[in-house]
Amino acid sequence: MQTTIALAGNPNAGKTTLFNALTGAHQHVGNYPGVTVEKKCGAFTFNDKTFNVVDLPGTYSLTAYSLEEVVARDFLAIEKPDIVVNIVDASNLERNLYLSLQLMEMGLPVCIALNMMDVAQKRGITIDIEKLSNLLGVPVIPTIARNGRKGAAELVEALYKMVDRNHKNGDVVSPIININISYGIDIDSALLDIEKIICDYSFMTDKYPTRWIALKFMENDEQIIQLAQKHGELFERVLCDKCLRDPDSCPACQQISRKCDTQLMQKVAQIVTRLTQHLQQTASTYPEAVIADQRYGYIRSLLRQGVITHHYDQNRLETSDKIDKILTHRLFGPLFMGAILYAMYYFTFNYSELPVSWVEGFFGLLASVIDNFLSDGMLKSLIVSGIIDGVGGVLGFVPLIMFMFFFIAILEDSGYLARVAFMLDRVFRIFGLHGSSVMPFIISGGIAGGCAVPGIMATRTLKSPKERLATLLTVPFMNCGAKLPIFLLLIAAFFQEHRALLMFLITITAWIGALLAAKLFRSTIIKGESTPFVMELPPYRLPTIKSVIIHTWERTWQYIKKAGTVILGISVILWAMMTFPAPPANVDNSAPETALKYSIAGRIGSSIEGITQLAGFDWRINIALLGGFAAKEVIVSTLGTAYSLSDADPKEVDTLEQRLKSESNFGPLTALSLILFTMFYAPCFVSVVCLSRESGSWKWGLFSVFFNTGFAFTLSVILYQTGSLMGF
Amino acid sequence: MRLRHRGGKMALRQMKDKERGVIIAVNATGEMGRRIRDMGLVPGAEISIQGRAPLYDPVAVRIMGFTLTLRNNEADYIMVETESDKTLQESEKEYAAA
């Protein structure tokens, strides 16, 4: 017998941690509002029963405000989980119960996991659990998901009992406790009227309780209103089932259905308008506001019945607020933020040096071993020049990327990233973005070393379509983990003494470019008003080692997987492009360069050399940049292949860094121009696909390819030409 | 004896740092009104100003034991009745004495 459990709760209530404790599945744990956008599944067994657990996105409410709320609501309504485990932050009971009430109003079988009991205790909050459970009419289980899975076993047992009881009751889904909050005489009577209409037209009565639908109509819920407008179609099918004719060929039914959907909406709208006018005149308010006020009023009166005791002033400053006094201070805040970011680079670069050299040494050794064992020929060339150089070049950066992700995980889990959003919102707004754009930017590589793909997906937390689109189009400018290798390579080759400083400057440049581009978009192709910035500042929490490690490892693994699959394939394809066709026998191919130039890639690279020379790029760089369209990691590996292929003595396994340094037409200026171009040109193929999907149109995907490349090329040409004129 | 100003009605934006008050009205409608209310900023809720971002915007508000941030132009929609010109620290002292 299988049971589906949905985990619902506010962001930062410990939902994901509880999910991990229940299922043992490893997944992303964050401390930033709205970090779990995707639906995540896991399973566990207890006695004879298997429980499938679905982790819903964290939401504060079940209105159709954000995509997360719609996702959570749709899942609850359509999949009808057997039990909804509502994770409630005990230290923040009042606001958390707002969601609980809405879950119960939806007629769902709710079980409350009262989480963070330890935090509540520290804040001097005592909760009478039995009373809370009795007043709400649902089981309440205290848990501390963060440390040692305390309470998880009790929760599982309670869930088991709930399911068991249901089964004994003849396999019916839980006895649902109907919670009927009174919204005052005016609204209550209007609700009853709407409920009657809903029943008459059997609108969604199979999915939601009628009272909930009526409430949503009164709240002007876009999704429900849209469904109501479409309801006629459904009605049509029901009617035609009765008259047994094809719905399209039954004019009678069509007429009835069209009539009924307009009638349904008309009747409901009439009641809502009348009520709105009445409330406007008598209390200068409107139904939606009254409903929210009453829900909070209900919670307050419930808690006042001795459920909660505050031993301290509720709004007294906690340790977290005291920390904030310094960390978001007018002067120290930004200074500290800058210092934190700089320190991250400093540690990353200084401490990852040794492991990077180990990995590089390993691949160097591998290459020379194979070099000795295999005889010269196509196979050896494929393995050494194609596979080892390509994949090795990418894997060499794994330790570095791991360090970077490690620090980001700490910042994210500790709650500091939310402060960054808070401090930077004023700045972001200037560029037509939102403080919450910080997260997609940082994930994409705002703190160098992210990836645009999850960054693009993280824009889902942004509600306003305009700010979201502007963020979507500009996050690929950030320095993702895949761009890092080329920067690091060039820095190591030409700016060895100023590594940390240059990396810092590269990051700043990416930000400036992205913000200016966003401003350009927001004042031309995507104009419009800004959306509300109502955000929670979660209390600072010491990140747990386990979650930081899971976090770091997951992201690093994604990078390695990409290297092992996509990059391997691309390395082989590019190797083939650079090897075939071989020059005819009558051409003097004593110089290997001739062979490379003769290949498909060489021909493409050479044909556009005339233009790209303006930015200082020769045909070899062109090949590498072309490869970068597929994935940015490929730039380094292709350069590696291009240079080792054209090496006069293939026996000599030279590092790419030294090779570049010894090239006469490759100087610091070329390196800077290449860094700039790599930063801003077309996003990788995967990003383009994601961007198109998230923006809902291929138009935007293609736009980013052409706009970004043009933008990057312009900047590189300006830099290179100015630099040349100045004599660098 | 110094004359104490005994509070008054004002928009949340006008509140000073550490000042406390009770929300009396939320005049925002639509999306913004919904989000503001969902987070617990409803009439009757006690709030105090925790601080402001380095550029004085957004503002951090303490409510029901957690911290919320909102922009100044959003704070304009929220009307507050301040208790008095007592700061949080002063009332904490009083509280401890009681």
Interface residues (C-beta under 8 A of the other chain):
Chain A: Y60 S61 T63 Y65 S91 N92 E94 R95 Y98 R123 I125 E219 Y286 E288 A289 A292 D293 Y296 G297 R300 D313 Q314 N315 R316 L317 S320 D321 D324 K325 T328 H329 R330 L331 G333 P334 F422 M423 D425 R426 V427 R429 G435 K463 T531 P532 F533 V534 M535 E536 L537 P539
Chain B: R20 V26 T29 E31 M32 G33 R34 R35 I36 R37 D38 M39 G40 L41 V42 P43 G44 A45 E46 I47 S48 Q50 G51 A53 P54 L55 Y56 D57 P58 A60 R62 I63 M64 G65 F66 T67 L68 T69 L70 R71 E74 L88 S91 E92 Y95
